[in-house]
Amino acid sequence: MQALVIHGKQDLREESLALPALAAGKVRLRMAFGGICGSDLHYYHEGANGAFVVREPLIPGHEMAGVVEEDPSGKLAPGTPVTLHPATFGKSQPGIEGKPHLWPEGAYLGSASTWPHTQGGMSEYLDVDPGMVRVLPTSLPLRRAALAEPLAVGLHGIEVAGGVENQRVLVCGAGPIGLLAAAAALAKGALEVSITDVLEGPLSRARALGVQHTYRIGGDEVPQEAFDVVLECTGVPASINGAILAVRRAGVIAQIGMMPATPQPLALAPLIAKEVQLRGCFRFHDEIDEAITLLAADARFDDVITHVLPAADAQNAFAIAKDSDISGKVLIELWP
């Protein structure tokens, strides 16, 4: 089978790999589209995602859509359109029994956090546990379905924040996750949604999605104490500090953007004085099911996708995805 394989920093190759026999209890999928995520960019451009270093050839990709190739159980017919919940959950612990995404010793498709690495979905075929498979409605095209995983991340942030219905919402960062979080907030009944970014390109894409107010950092003044909920999607300390100023007293900040595992310069005095709640968000639990429903109902999500390139042009796709001024979500079409 064909696959995209990262061997190290800026070393991405299209390779022919042996197709193993389908293991008992697994379902074989033929992949159609894979979205390039921030972690994929780090693995390619830096050879590592934070502390997780590429130590063996790694197939990236956890934002996937495709069709069933083979299901020995007979429950899924060949050709059934699907997406994936990319997590394999670890071991439950007291206090988090209902939060399997937080259980230790779990794994995620396309991740170097485990040894051996957990191979991802940017390959011609992918064998997975049946519980990871989500069947798509007929109204949802495979291309748009590749947004289900990142949209679920945004939906989880909204869940952690306590919901956004009738709330004034600020999204910090208009990259793909920020755009999808903003679109999700609109779909879930936010009173109004605003968004920030340092670049005009992402802000223009936010306006196309229906976001009411956009603020270019460095040029526009973001109102202070004006928002009930802030969805922080950058992980940049300056943006988090801005979120603390922008949220109202006793408001909530959902920290969706990941940060490095090192001390960071955060100005927490206003957070303390205003009794603001800063809540961490990590991946998602079952929000991918709601994401599928939203994607099937609203074609505007297509506006988040700015580029679709073939697997043969994957290096160019990764370069484009790094340039957030020109690109939103970049998809790779996997050997149609």
N, C-alpha and C positions, 0 to 999 in steps of 0.2 A: 504494500500500500504506500501511497505518497504521504509525506508529513513535512511540516515545517519544524525544524529543530534548532534550538539555540545551544551553541557549544561554549559560549563565553561572550565577553563584551564585544558587541557589534559583529558577532559571528553567527549569522542566521543562514541556514541552508535548507533547500528543498531536497529531501532524500527519499529513496525507495527503501522501505523497511519490510521485513517479513511479516505477514499477517498471521498471528498466532491462532491456534484452535480456540474456539469459543468455550470459555470455562463454564462449568455447571452453574446454573442459577443466574447467568448474565444475559444481557440483551445487547445485540450488536446494532449500532447505529451507523448510518452513512451521513457524514456531516455535510452541511450546505454552506453555512455562513458562520464566521467567528468574529466577534468584536475585539478590538485591541483595547485592553484596559491599562490603567496606570501601572499596575504591577508588571504586565507584559512589557511595557516600555522600559521600566527599570531593568528587568532581566536582560533585555536586548541591548540597551544603550550603555548600561553600567556593569552587566554581568552579575548583578545582585539586586535584590529588592530589600533594602534595609540590611538586616543581619542575615538574610537568606541568600547565600551565594550559590550560583550555578556550579555544582561540583561534578555533574555528569550531564550528558546531552538531555535537554529538556524540551518537550513539546509544550508550547504555551497554549493558553486559551481556556477560558471558563465561561465566556459569554457566547453560547452556542445555539444553533438551530439546525435541524436536519430531519431525516426520516428513518423509520425502523428498517433495518436490513434483514434482521433475523431475530426471532423470539421463539426459542424452542418450546416455551410453555404454551404457545398459541394464543396468548391473551392480546398481543399486539400484532396486527396484520402488517406484512411488509408494505412499505410506502406510507405508513401512518406518520403524519407530521408531528414533530416533538421539539421541545426544548428540554433543558436540564437544570435541576438543582445541583450545583457543582460540589456540594459538601458531603463528606462522609463523617458522620458524627462520632465523637469519642466516647468517653466514659462519664456517666452522670455523677454529680456530686451533690451533697446536701445543700439546699437553698437555690439550686438552679435546675431542678428536675425538669421544669417546663421550658428551659432555654437551651436546647441541645446545641445551638450554634456557639455556646460558650463552654461546652464541655471540653476538657483537655484531651489531647491525643487524637484530635480529629484531623481531617485532611481536606484539601481543596484542589480541584482540577488545575493543572498547570502551575504547581507550586513547588519551589525548592525548600520549603519549610520542613519537609519530611525527608528521611533517608530510608530506602531510595526515594528519589523525588516522585511526586505524584504527577504523572504525565497528563497533559491537557488534551483539548479537543481539536486543535488545528491539524488534523490528520484526516485521511480519507475515511477511515473507520474508527469507531471508538466503542469499546465494550464497557458497559456500566451495570451497576445494580439496578434492578427494576424500580426500586423506590426513588431513584434519582430522575426518572423519566416523567415528563409532564406532556400529555397529549394536547395538541393545539386545536382550537376551534377552527372550522373551515374558513371563517372570516379573517383569520390572522395569517398574513403572508410570512413565509419563512424569514425573509429579510428583516422585517420589523420584529419578529419573534426573538431575534438575537439581542434585542434590548431588554428582555425579560429580567435577566440577572442584574444589570445595573439599575434598572427601575426598581427592583425589589430592594436594593440598598437604600434608595431614596425613600421608599415606602416604610422601611424599617426605621429610618430616622424620624419620620413623621409619627410612627407608633411610639417610639421612645420619648418624643416630645410631648406626648399626650393628645395628639390630634391637632388639626388645624382648622376645623370647621368654624366659620365666622371669626377667624383670627387674622390679624395683620401679620403677614409672614415676610421675613427677609431671608433670601438665599445668598450666601456668600460664595462666590465663584460660579461662573457660567460655563464651566467645562461640561463634559457629557453627564457626569453625576449631578451637577448643579442644575443643568437644564431639565433632566428627568425628574429631579426632586421638585423643581418649580412647577413642571407640568402636572406632577402628582398632586401637589398642594392645590392647584387650581381645580383638578378633577375631584378632590375631596372636600370642596366647599370653603376654601379660604376666602375671607372677605376681600382681601387683595394681596397680591404677591409682588414683591420687589426683588431685584437681584443686583449684585455688584460684580465687577470684574475690572481688571487693569487694561483690558483690550476691548476695542469696539466690535471686532468680529463676533466674539461670543455674545455680547450684549444684543447685537442685531438678531442673532438666532433666538435669543430669549424673547425679544419682542414679537418675532414671527410665531412663537408658541402661545402668545396671549398674555405674557407677563406685563403688568400695568406700568411699573416704574423700573427704570434701569439707572444705575449709578456707576460712572467710570471712576475708579479709584485714582486719585491724583489730579482729577479734573472736576469732579462733582462732589458736593458735600452730602454725606449720608446723614439723614436726620437722626438725632440722638433721642433715646428713650421713646422711640416711635413704634416699636414692633413687639407684638405679644410673643412670637416664636421666631427664633433664628435657626436656620438650617445651615451650619457651617460646613462647607464642602471642599475647602482647600487644604486644611492642615497647616497653613502658614501662620506663624505667630502674630504678625501684623494684622492679618484678617480676623483672627480670633479676638485680638484686642479691640478691633473695630466692632465686632459683634457684641462684645460686652458693653460698649458705649451705646450701641444702637438699640439693644433690647430694653424694654420698659422695666420699671421696678417690679420685682417678683416675677419677671418673665423667665422663659426657658430657652436655653441654647442647646441644640442637639449637635454634638460634635461628630459629624459623619466623616470628614476628611481625616486621613491617617497622618500621624506625626512620627518623626524619627524617635528611636528609643534612647534619646539623650535629653538632658535638661534643656528647657526652652524658655525664652524670655517673654513671660506673660505678665501683664499688668492686672493683677487680681483685686486691687483695692476697690474699684467701682463695682465689681461683681459682689464683693462682700457687703459693701454699703447699700447696694440695691437688693440684696437677698436674691440674686439671680441664681438659677439652677443650671449648671453646666453638666450635661449628661452625655456620657460616652455611647457610641454606637459601633457595633462590630458586625459587619456582613448583614445577615438576616436569618430569620427562622423559616417561616412558611409564607412570607409576603410574596414570593414568586407566583403563587396562585392568583393573588389579587392583581399582580402585574400583568399576567396573561389576559385577565378580563379587561383591564384598562386598555391594553394595547389592541385588543380585538375590537374595542368599541370606538376608537378614536385614531383616525389616520394622521392627525397632526403630529403624532410621535415620529412620523417619517422625517419630519424637519430636523430632528436631532442628528440624523444620518447625513453626513456631507460627502462621504467618499466610499465607494465600493470598488476594490481592486482585486484582480485575480491572484491566486497563490503564487504564480510565477513572478509577480511584482511585489512580493511581500516586503522586501527591504525598503522599497519606496513607500509602501503603506505605513511602515513603522516611522519613517522620516516625516511623513505628512502628519501622522497622529501626534508627533511631538510638538508640532507647530500649532498651538491652540488658537492663534489668530485666524488661521485659514480653515481649521478643521474642528468639527464637533466629534461625533462618533464615526470612526473609520472601521469599516468591515472588510474582511477578506473573504472572497468567494472561493470555496474549497473544492476544486476539481469537479465542476458540474458534469 
